Amino acid sequence: MTNVLLTPEIAKVFRQLTLAVYGYDVLPIMYVDGYRQGSFVDIYNTFGRGYNSIYSYSDMERSVFVYTCDSLEEYLTRHYHALSNNRFCV
């Protein structure tokens, strides 16, 4: 599994898709290559955990979003430390 940061063009497409399908205006930031999983920033605090909160979704057909952490900085820091310790899950 490889996490892939989205380019601005692809993030825009994912954002439009999430808005059209679910009615949520969020900022997609990454997806898992080869799987239908991704993560996004709750830029409008739709889910009530703060404006920078990171959520994951496991399938675009489902509207289940899992809270991951408070900010992108926290997510990347935890991910870096996990990889530094030869762990692959955050």
N, C-alpha and C positions, 0 to 999 in steps of 0.2 A: 504494500500500500504506500502510495506517495501522495502527500498533501501538495497541492499546486495552488500558488497564489494566482488570482485572476488578473488578467489584463484589464485596463479600463473599458475596452470595447466589450469583452465578455461579461464583465461585472454589470454593465449597462443592460445587456440582454437578460441576465439572470434577475436583475432588479425589476425590469419590466414584466418578466414572466411571473415573479412572485407577487407583484402588485395586481396583475390581471387575474391570476388563478386564486390567490388567497385574500387579496385586498390589503396586504401588508407592504408598506414602503420601507424596505430594509436595504442595507448595503452589503451585498455578497462579497466575501473576501477570498474564499478558497473552496476547493472541492477535493475529493479523494479520487485520484486517477483510477479509472476502471470501475468505479462504483457510483451509485447515485446518492452520494452523500456530500454535504457541504457545510460551510459555516458562514454566518453573516453577523453584521453589527446592527443592533437595534437603535438606529439613529434618532428615532422619534419616541423612544421609551414606551413603545407599544405594549410591552409585556411587563413593565413596571420594575425592572431591575437596574435602571440607569441608562443614560444615553449612549454609553460606550460598551454595553454588555454584549458578549459574544454568545451566540446560540448555534447549535448544530441541528441539521435535519438529516434524516436517514433515507428518505425517499420522497421524490417530488409529488407522488400521488397522495401522500399523507400530509396532514397539516399538524404534525406533532413536532414541536421544536424543543430541544433540550438545552437548558441553560448550561454554559460551559465555564465562563469566568467574567470578571468585571470589565476587562479591557483587552484590547489587542496586545498591548505591551505585556500584560500579565500572561496571556496565552503563549506568546512567543518566548517569554522568559522561561515558563514551565517546560515548554517544548524543547528549548535549548538544553536545559538542565537534564531532562529525561534522556535526550540523545547523548549528552556528555557522560551519562552513567550507563550507557548501553541499554537503555530501555527505549521502547518504541511506542508506548502509549502514554498520553498525558492524562 
